[in-house]
Amino acid sequence: MVNRHLDPHLNPWRGHALRIEARPTVARHCHGASERLGKRAMSRHIFVLTGAGVSAESGLGTFRDKAGEGIWAKFDPMKLATPQAFARDPQTVLAFYDARRRNLLAARPNPAHVALARLERELAAKGDRLTLVTQNIDDLHERAGSKEVVHMHGELLKARCQSCEAAHAWLNDLTVGDACPRCDRVGALRPDIVWFGEFPHHLHEIDRALRDADLFVAIGTSGAVYPAAGFVAEARAFGVPTCEINLEAADNALLFDDALYGPATEIVPAWVEETLRT
Ligand code: OAD
C-alpha cells in the first residue's frame, strides 16, 4: 500500500499502471484525524464514494482502466447506456443489462465491501456516521451488510416503468414483452439505471452530506464521470480533507490531499481498521 501526500512533484505514479505491495501506512488526511475534526470535537462523519473498482475483485468489470480493457473499451456506451439507444434498439440494450444482471447474481461481496459495512456499523456504535454513496449499480454493499447505501446511478436489480414511474425488484431477464406489475403497461419497463444524459439520483442529499463531512474518501473510481468526479472539489471547497483509494491514480488525483494505492480488497480493510482506531 502506498501513501502519497498530495504534491504534484512527488507523484511519479500518475498515469502509470501500478503493482503495489501492501504495507502499513498512515496517511495524514485519510483517517479523519484532521484539524477540522479536532476543532469540532463532536461526532465524526465520514463520506465515502465508491466506484467500479470496489467491485472489480468480485468479478464485475470496471468501465475504464489505463490498460484499455474496461467495459466501455469493448462496448459503445452511446449504443447501450443512453435513453436514445434504448428508444432505438431496446432489445440490444436489455440484452446487455441481462448479461450484467446474471453476472451480478453470480458474484459475491469482497473484503472491501465487508470492511465498509463494518465501518458503518462501528462508527454508528460510537455515535459517529458514515455516508456511503456509490456509483455502482450492483448490490454488493448491501449483501456485505451495509444498511444505508445511496445509489446515485440506480440499481441493476430493479426495473422502472417509464409509464407510471414505479420501480420494482427485478432479478430475471427483462424483455420488451414484460408488463409493469403496477400499471400493466407492456414494453415500458427499463433497467432502473441512470444513463448518460440523465440526472443522477439523490444529488441534494449528497450535497448536504458533503458539506457536513469531516473526511471525504473516493474508492475505486476513475474520476472521469461527473457529477461524482466533482465531489472532491466540492469537498475541498467546504474545507473537508480528501483521500483517494485506488489501484492507480484517477483522472482527478491531483485534487486529493492524500492517496492510498493498491487493490481495494487489501487497502480498504486496512484503511477501515486504521480509521476506527483513530
Ligand atoms: P471506472 O471503470 O471508470 O473506474 C474504475 C476505477 O477503479 C479505476 O480508476 C481503476 O483504476 C480502479 N480499480 C480497478 N480495479 C481496482 C481494484 N481492484 N481496487 C481498487 N481500484 C480498482 O468506474 P467508475 O469511476 O465507477 O455509469 O465509473 C463511473 C461511471 O461510469 C459508472 O457508474 C458507470 C460508468 O459509465 C453508469 O453506469 C451510469
Boltz pocket constraint, residues with backbone or C-beta under 6 A from the ligand:
constraints:
  - pocket:
      binder: B
      contacts: [[A, 50], [A, 51], [A, 52], [A, 53], [A, 54], [A, 56], [A, 57], [A, 61], [A, 62], [A, 63], [A, 64], [A, 65], [A, 70], [A, 81], [A, 135], [A, 136], [A, 137], [A, 153], [A, 193], [A, 194], [A, 195], [A, 196], [A, 219], [A, 220], [A, 221], [A, 222], [A, 223], [A, 224], [A, 225], [A, 245], [A, 246], [A, 247], [A, 248], [A, 249], [A, 250], [A, 262], [A, 263], [A, 264], [A, 265]]
      max_distance: 6.0
